[in-house]
Amino acid sequence: MNKIIAILCVLYLFVACSSNTDKEVHEPPVIKSTTPEDGTINVPIVSTIEVVFDEVISLDNTHNITINGNEANVKASQTKLIFTLELQKETTYSIIIPKGAVVNTFGIFLQQEQQFSFTTEENIETIITENLVTESPSSQAVNVYNFLKDNYGINTISSVVSNGAMDTNEAEWVKYHTNKYPAMLGIDYLFLHWSPANWIDYNEIGVLKDWWNNNGLLTASWHWNIPPTQEITDITEFTFRLENDDGVKVQFKPSNVAIEGTWENQVATADFDELIGYIKLFQDENIPLVWRPLHEAAGNIYEYNDGKAWFWWGMEGGEAYVSLWRYMFNYFKDKGVNNLIWVWTTQTKDHDFYPGDDYVDIIGKDVYNKNEIDELATLFKTIQTSYPNKMITLSECGNVANISSQWNAAAKWSWFMPWCDHDRTKDINNADFTSPDHEFANAAWWIDAINHEKVITRDEMPSLK
């Protein structure tokens, strides 16, 4: 009898389980997330609009999904709805997904209407400063500034930096791979204390005069090497960092440069005088320079808890740096320099380091190893919002997203300048010179840039004499 009861129980459980399997219930699709999230404000106009479900879905033929009451351009891809829409600034968007608009793989439709909304970023009113900060600037400097201003937001200027401070090797490498010269060439007064010398002489500007005479622009920076201590006089032990190659920490105080009688003031004014002599070689030839000294002053102070300045000119903080910048600016003015367009390089979040609108013409940003388009577009917007009356430029870059992608995402830099591949282009007869590889911007990157309709190359430049 007990055996019969046990067998009946097993049969009952088997039948019950079989019945439950046959009648398995499937749930309707459920929204897991939306991008942007419901209620988000200040959404960049380059943003993606997506709705993610908890399972694979497809669109009903008559889905009637709308954006602000208009039929949406939308497609289903696996678990996502992906919308195609050109967003406008300062606009609220309301997306409605009606009941039955999507269906899962079991044929079960969305059971309730779903909707979400978001508002795009404000329209930044950008009014670029009309005149240069230099008093009585040269007419050529004015012409270059007006050219940059007239093209700002409309076109971007292609640029390269010299490999050996005064050469055109990087420009030749770009020309080899794209059949075009970049419009702007960068030089660096890094070797100020070594010049004149057999391998670098800043008095020899013939190549740069030729560049200007072919309608090219010139920009100059200065990795300013100083003696780390008052006792060190060997120029091979000078540095532009916080300590030299021998590990000697810099005692040269930026805050003392403007104070007469200090050794810092004596070093700085001697360097200024020598540098001004080289700059006036261009001024005497009616050639302007886009001038970018004391760059990246804040380093990563504002990015990390243990962040610090990278170069000695930023090591005492914003107040000392601003004093140094203004002292240099006024020293150059008093010496009759009038062919410079002054560019200050921001690290973002570093407004304490900003010398002020009366001392800066253009804001630069140096960017390396960033390929996220949205991140670069947001970076540009953030800087432009902080300095709405200044042009913003990608003053140095390396291993960043294609210029075409950046431009199309509204990162509309005044110009862009990849850094040099020292080993590859130090000698145009180098066996590796013709290789399409590059440490910071390879041939494919440059081909994309040169072929973009908004990128200006040297052959497209007007005469600005």
Phi and psi in degrees as a GROMACS rama.xvg file:
@    title "Ramachandran Plot"
@    xaxis  label "Phi"
@    yaxis  label "Psi"
@TYPE xy
-62.2899  -35.8769  ASN-2
-64.5889  -40.0256  LYS-3
-64.4178  -40.9782  ILE-4
-65.0391  -41.6564  ILE-5
-63.3794  -41.9857  ALA-6
-63.971  -40.8761  ILE-7
-63.5327  -38.5313  LEU-8
-63.5268  -43.4813  CYS-9
-62.7232  -43.6716  VAL-10
-62.005  -39.1664  LEU-11
-63.6741  -44.7854  TYR-12
-64.5944  -38.4069  LEU-13
-63.3223  -45.7067  PHE-14
-65.2103  -40.1505  VAL-15
-63.7781  -45.2017  ALA-16
-63.9368  -41.5745  CYS-17
-62.13  -39.5126  SER-18
-65.4929  -41.4139  SER-19
-65.6345  -36.9409  ASN-20
-64.9173  -43.4348  THR-21
-64.0318  -28.316  ASP-22
-108.034  28.5988  LYS-23
-58.6103  133.048  GLU-24
-99.6306  130.217  VAL-25
-104.261  139.146  HIS-26
-88.0787  156.749  GLU-27
-70.957  160.03  PRO-28
-64.4305  147.381  PRO-29
-128.164  137.401  VAL-30
-74.4624  126.03  ILE-31
-90.5874  -39.5284  LYS-32
-160.675  160.906  SER-33
-128.861  149.302  THR-34
-128.178  114.654  THR-35
-70.1113  163.264  PRO-36
-69.14  154.032  GLU-37
-56.8053  130.202  ASP-38
86.4625  0.693923  GLY-39
-66.8841  140.401  THR-40
-117.143  167.588  ILE-41
57.1844  38.5184  ASN-42
-74.957  126.206  VAL-43
-59.4464  144.427  PRO-44
-73.4758  -4.54858  ILE-45
-95.8249  9.48718  VAL-46
-72.408  153.89  SER-47
-87.9443  141.059  THR-48
-110.829  117.139  ILE-49
-140.721  151.852  GLU-50
-125.756  124.999  VAL-51
-107.469  127.51  VAL-52
-100.568  171.719  PHE-53
-85.0877  0.981706  ASP-54
-158.926  171.91  GLU-55
-65.7317  133.918  VAL-56
-133.962  166.514  ILE-57
-138.653  162.166  SER-58
-86.2531  139.544  LEU-59
-70.4797  148.695  ASP-60
-58.4435  -33.3595  ASN-61
-115.826  65.8878  THR-62
-73.7863  -30.8181  HIS-63
58.7913  29.7432  ASN-64
-71.9652  134.171  ILE-65
-127.152  154.156  THR-66
-123.562  116.124  ILE-67
51.6981  40.2415  ASN-68
84.8367  -6.20087  GLY-69
-104.201  149.833  ASN-70
-58.105  131.828  GLU-71
-86.1086  144.523  ALA-72
-89.2928  101.228  ASN-73
-141.878  148.59  VAL-74
-136.363  156.399  LYS-75
-100.294  136.036  ALA-76
-141.14  104.144  SER-77
57.7533  -112.048  GLN-78
-96.5706  8.13354  THR-79
-117.077  149.626  LYS-80
-103.46  126.839  LEU-81
-116.898  123.774  ILE-82
-100.476  142.48  PHE-83
-111.443  116.141  THR-84
-158.337  131.969  LEU-85
-85.7303  104.586  GLU-86
-73.178  146.733  LEU-87
-110.821  151.176  GLN-88
-71.3505  154.956  LYS-89
53.219  45.8096  GLU-90
-132.03  137.959  THR-91
-96.4886  131.151  THR-92
-115.544  130  TYR-93
-118.028  119.563  SER-94
-107.564  124.901  ILE-95
-115.457  125.739  ILE-96
-111.733  103.023  ILE-97
-67.4905  160.805  PRO-98
-55.4679  132.639  LYS-99
83.7798  4.55012  GLY-100
-72.0138  -31.5985  ALA-101
-126.808  158.147  VAL-102
-138.814  144.193  VAL-103
-89.232  -176.556  ASN-104
-72.0518  -10.3299  THR-105
-96.2513  5.20578  PHE-106
80.8095  17.0578  GLY-107
-100.361  128.354  ILE-108
-89.2398  159.942  PHE-109
-56.9427  128.735  LEU-110
-88.8672  -25.8069  GLN-111
-135.447  147.43  GLN-112
-61.2095  139.315  GLU-113
-124.671  143.92  GLN-114
-149.765  153.214  GLN-115
-150.026  160.928  PHE-116
-141.934  160.55  SER-117
-156.178  162.528  PHE-118
-124.68  133.818  THR-119
-80.7728  168.733  THR-120
-61.4126  158.056  GLU-121
-71.0068  153.942  GLU-122
-82.1619  115.721  ASN-123
-77.9332  125.15  ILE-124
-84.1562  107.63  GLU-125
-103.845  113.917  THR-126
-122.733  101.118  ILE-127
-71.2382  137.083  ILE-128
-51.4457  132.849  THR-129
-69.6054  -40.7338  GLU-130
-119.454  158.616  ASN-131
-68.3734  155.312  LEU-132
-77.9526  -18.9241  VAL-133
-72.306  132.58  THR-134
-71.3997  134.593  GLU-135
49.2346  57.0263  SER-136
-67.2417  158.504  PRO-137
-63.4119  151.853  SER-138
-62.709  -31.462  SER-139
-70.3866  -37.9074  GLN-140
-62.6677  -40.7271  ALA-141
-62.3727  -42.0862  VAL-142
-61.6277  -43.6072  ASN-143
-65.5791  -45.2197  VAL-144
-60.7213  -44.0104  TYR-145
-65.3775  -35.9347  ASN-146
-62.5559  -46.8088  PHE-147
-61.8492  -41.7748  LEU-148
-66.3019  -43.034  LYS-149
-65.4527  -29.0176  ASP-150
-94.3792  -6.76162  ASN-151
-63.8134  125.767  TYR-152
81.746  -6.09537  GLY-153
-111.188  -45.0696  ILE-154
-138.31  163.703  ASN-155
-126.946  144.547  THR-156
-97.9639  127.12  ILE-157
-76.9014  140.743  SER-158
-146.825  152.636  SER-159
-135.887  161.64  VAL-160
-108.306  146.648  VAL-161
-62.1196  153.615  SER-162
-82.9206  -48.133  ASN-163
-106.178  33.2949  GLY-164
84.7109  -33.7809  ALA-165
-137.268  11.9814  MET-166
-102.83  177.189  ASP-167
-115.432  22.0334  THR-168
-60.0525  -43.9619  ASN-169
-63.9966  -39.1631  GLU-170
-62.5688  -39.0466  ALA-171
-65.907  -37.4649  GLU-172
-63.9457  -43.5907  TRP-173
-63.1682  -43.1495  VAL-174
-61.1588  -39.2069  LYS-175
-59.8653  -40.4893  TYR-176
-92.6979  -16.7508  HIS-177
-124.724  -10.2344  THR-178
67.5355  17.4806  ASN-179
-136.864  145.38  LYS-180
-89.4315  141.512  TYR-181
-61.76  158.098  PRO-182
-77.8535  -29.1231  ALA-183
-122.939  141.721  MET-184
-120.046  131.979  LEU-185
-102.036  139.805  GLY-186
-121.105  168.833  ILE-187
-142.46  132.707  ASP-188
-91.2391  34.0358  TYR-189
-54.5313  -38.0311  LEU-190
-100.167  35.4835  PHE-191
-52.3043  -45.0307  LEU-192
-77.3079  -11.7812  HIS-193
-95.1163  -9.08246  TRP-194
-100.68  140.759  SER-195
-79.6807  147.62  PRO-196
-150.777  173.069  ALA-197
-67.0392  -29.0947  ASN-198
-103.962  -15.0539  TRP-199
-151.546  125.771  ILE-200
-139.636  109.52  ASP-201
-70.7187  -6.16613  TYR-202
-75.7639  -22.1732  ASN-203
-89.4903  94.5752  GLU-204
-110.583  15.4482  ILE-205
-56.2117  -45.2628  GLY-206
-61.8385  -37.8591  VAL-207
-75.6091  -32.8135  LEU-208
-62.153  -41.557  LYS-209
-61.4803  -40.7351  ASP-210
-60.4665  -47.5769  TRP-211
-62.9549  -41.6342  TRP-212
-67.4201  -18.17  ASN-213
-95.7293  21.2598  ASN-214
73.2966  14.7241  ASN-215
-81.5984  154.52  GLY-216
-96.4236  157.986  LEU-217
-127.494  133.945  LEU-218
-125.014  147.89  THR-219
-133.008  137.627  ALA-220
-122.513  176.454  SER-221
-149.165  102.36  TRP-222
-77.9345  94.9966  HIS-223
-81.7857  106.198  TRP-224
-84.0103  130.312  ASN-225
-129.868  159.971  ILE-226
-69.4741  126.509  PRO-227
-63.8869  -29.3719  PRO-228
-133.429  164.129  THR-229
-66.082  -25.9163  GLN-230
-80.0782  -22.252  GLU-231
-84.3661  122.243  ILE-232
-119.861  -10.4523  THR-233
-74.4467  116.508  ASP-234
-64.1789  -20.6992  ILE-235
-71.0252  -12.2448  THR-236
-103.738  4.3419  GLU-237
-73.3644  163.078  PHE-238
-154.286  157.735  THR-239
-108.581  3.42558  PHE-240
-99.9898  -167.54  ARG-241
-82.6149  -14.4616  LEU-242
-152.983  155.917  GLU-243
-85.5641  -177.532  ASN-244
-64.9922  -20.3046  ASP-245
-89.9755  3.11253  ASP-246
84.5071  11.118  GLY-247
-78.6185  120.834  VAL-248
-73.4933  143.346  LYS-249
-71.9457  126.99  VAL-250
-107.105  -0.285579  GLN-251
-72.2184  111.951  PHE-252
-93.7223  122.058  LYS-253
-56.6107  -34.5036  PRO-254
-67.1208  -17.7911  SER-255
-92.2037  -10.2388  ASN-256
-59.7415  -38.4226  VAL-257
-82.4419  -1.26331  ALA-258
-99.9105  112.322  ILE-259
-61.6962  141.794  GLU-260
96.6991  -17.1779  GLY-261
-80.6402  154.393  THR-262
-68.0784  -28.8606  TRP-263
-63.7544  -41.7005  GLU-264
-64.0225  -40.3396  ASN-265
-64.9054  -43.953  GLN-266
-63.7302  -47.5319  VAL-267
-64.0585  -46.7082  ALA-268
-66.5757  -34.1161  THR-269
-64.5064  -42.2224  ALA-270
-66.297  -42.797  ASP-271
-58.3204  -45.5166  PHE-272
-61.7514  -43.7357  ASP-273
-64.0633  -45.7368  GLU-274
-62.7533  -43.5265  LEU-275
-60.1163  -35.0881  ILE-276
-58.9054  -41.2546  GLY-277
-72.2875  -39.875  TYR-278
-64.0941  -36.985  ILE-279
-71.2689  -16.8213  LYS-280
-60.5902  -38.7542  LEU-281
-72.6378  -43.0332  PHE-282
-59.5189  -39.6549  GLN-283
-65.6945  -23.0753  ASP-284
-97.3275  9.71739  GLU-285
58.9678  41.0733  ASN-286
-113.879  120.81  ILE-287
-84.8397  157.021  PRO-288
-124.509  133.499  LEU-289
-80.7532  109.31  VAL-290
-103.339  120.543  TRP-291
-127.976  81.261  ARG-292
-91.4603  170.44  PRO-293
49.3842  46.5811  LEU-294
-78.7516  160.568  HIS-295
49.6435  40.9908  GLU-296
-59.8699  -39.3432  ALA-297
-79.1266  -9.82337  ALA-298
55.1048  -129.428  GLY-299
-115.06  30.8607  ASN-300
-52.1932  -40.4197  ILE-301
-96.2804  5.87121  TYR-302
-102.287  -27.1212  GLU-303
-138.357  157.838  TYR-304
-61.0137  -34.3022  ASN-305
-107.372  23.9167  ASP-306
-64.3738  153.665  GLY-307
-150.939  165.957  LYS-308
-66.5782  151.969  ALA-309
-94.8904  -29.7376  TRP-310
-120.211  154.605  PHE-311
-59.7641  -30.4293  TRP-312
-69.5867  -10.7118  TRP-313
-109.758  1.9702  GLY-314
-72.4268  -19.8828  MET-315
-100.215  7.00415  GLU-316
94.4506  -177.235  GLY-317
-64.8084  -44.0154  GLY-318
-61.9801  -45.8259  GLU-319
-65.8993  -37.9893  ALA-320
-65.0646  -46.2852  TYR-321
-59.9249  -41.3775  VAL-322
-60.329  -41.5597  SER-323
-64.3227  -47.5656  LEU-324
-58.7736  -48.8576  TRP-325
-66.2104  -35.188  ARG-326
-64.3123  -44.9366  TYR-327
-60.185  -47.8943  MET-328
-55.9856  -49.2531  PHE-329
-70.6595  -34.2833  ASN-330
-62.7549  -45.8013  TYR-331
-63.0385  -41.3663  PHE-332
-61.9148  -45.1246  LYS-333
-65.2951  -23.9717  ASP-334
-89.5742  4.46326  LYS-335
84.3681  18.3463  GLY-336
-78.0719  123.543  VAL-337
-136.727  15.5647  ASN-338
-111.753  19.5488  ASN-339
-107.806  143.46  LEU-340
-111.684  115.912  ILE-341
-87.0101  123.974  TRP-342
-116.454  124.384  VAL-343
-105.231  136.199  TRP-344
-101.583  119.337  THR-345
-91.1619  150.506  THR-346
-104.507  7.20397  GLN-347
65.9432  150.983  THR-348
61.4019  16.7888  LYS-349
-121.096  40.0248  ASP-350
-62.2285  -23.4492  HIS-351
-61.9212  -21.6831  ASP-352
-91.095  -5.12937  PHE-353
-73.2729  123.798  TYR-354
-68.0951  -18.5177  PRO-355
114.859  152.071  GLY-356
-59.3781  -27.4567  ASP-357
-80.5281  -2.33601  ASP-358
-124.437  1.19016  TYR-359
-136.162  133.076  VAL-360
-95.8809  -38.7201  ASP-361
-139.942  145.701  ILE-362
-102.07  126.041  ILE-363
-105.489  157.337  GLY-364
-139.003  128.811  LYS-365
-98.9484  126.141  ASP-366
-132.254  128.789  VAL-367
-131.843  143.971  TYR-368
58.9588  46.4822  ASN-369
-130.104  119.922  LYS-370
-118.915  -1.74089  ASN-371
-78.0965  115.518  GLU-372
-60.5403  -46.9725  ILE-373
-61.5177  -37.9143  ASP-374
-64.5318  -42.0096  GLU-375
-68.5646  -39.7747  LEU-376
-64.7697  -40.3842  ALA-377
-65.8031  -38.9637  THR-378
-60.4872  -47.1374  LEU-379
-59.3881  -46.5816  PHE-380
-61.8342  -41.4929  LYS-381
-61.8398  -44.6868  THR-382
-67.4247  -43.3833  ILE-383
-63.1312  -36.4181  GLN-384
-64.4016  -37.4356  THR-385
-72.7022  -29.6037  SER-386
-132.451  70.8925  TYR-387
-69.6644  -11.657  PRO-388
-106.327  14.1871  ASN-389
-126.496  146.24  LYS-390
-71.2228  147.319  MET-391
-115.253  132.397  ILE-392
-130.255  152.025  THR-393
-89.4261  80.5494  LEU-394
-71.1463  -23.5713  SER-395
-145.894  148.708  GLU-396
-158.366  162.652  CYS-397
-168.132  130.085  GLY-398
56.2278  54.2202  ASN-399
-116.615  168.667  VAL-400
-58.3675  155.576  ALA-401
-53.6084  143.996  ASN-402
-60.8155  -37.7142  ILE-403
-60.8031  -41.8992  SER-404
-67.2632  -41.2257  SER-405
-62.8599  -46.3176  GLN-406
-62.4603  -44.8504  TRP-407
-66.3805  -19.8935  ASN-408
-95.0051  11.4155  ALA-409
79.8086  17.1769  ALA-410
-88.504  82.5028  ALA-411
-98.8298  70.9824  LYS-412
-61.8954  146.393  TRP-413
-62.4863  -45.8772  SER-414
-148.039  169.345  TRP-415
-135.041  142.702  PHE-416
-141.997  95.9152  MET-417
-63.3784  145.442  PRO-418
-74.628  164.565  TRP-419
-82.9374  151.608  CYS-420
-93.4896  94.8427  ASP-421
-56.6861  -46.8791  HIS-422
-67.9149  -37.1904  ASP-423
-74.8389  -39.776  ARG-424
-113.822  15.4443  THR-425
-66.3984  -21.2862  LYS-426
-146.05  121.628  ASP-427
-68.4961  -13.0934  ILE-428
-93.2238  2.40945  ASN-429
-60.2558  139.462  ASN-430
-60.0239  -29.6456  ALA-431
-90.5888  1.93031  ASP-432
-59.4574  -39.6943  PHE-433
-82.4531  -4.24977  THR-434
-62.8178  143.057  SER-435
-76.1175  -8.59263  PRO-436
-74.1129  156.694  ASP-437
-162.397  144.905  HIS-438
-64.7515  -32.393  GLU-439
-122.366  -27.7498  PHE-440
-156.842  100.858  ALA-441
-77.3079  178.286  ASN-442
-60.3224  -39.2416  ALA-443
-62.563  -39.1837  ALA-444
-62.0353  -44.2651  TRP-445
-70.176  -37.6229  TRP-446
-61.7867  -42.1618  ILE-447
-59.4443  -44.3609  ASP-448
-66.3685  -51.0971  ALA-449
-62.0466  -34.0946  ILE-450
-81.5026  -8.68294  ASN-451
-74.025  134.478  HIS-452
-64.5572  -18.6478  GLU-453
-95.9811  0.321014  LYS-454
-95.1185  125.395  VAL-455
-93.5522  128.298  ILE-456
-106.368  171.76  THR-457
-62.1462  -36.5726  ARG-458
-66.7188  -15.2891  ASP-459
-97.7083  0.787517  GLU-460
-80.3921  140.618  MET-461
-81.1144  165.558  PRO-462
-75.3627  129.442  SER-463
-114.457  24.1316  LEU-464
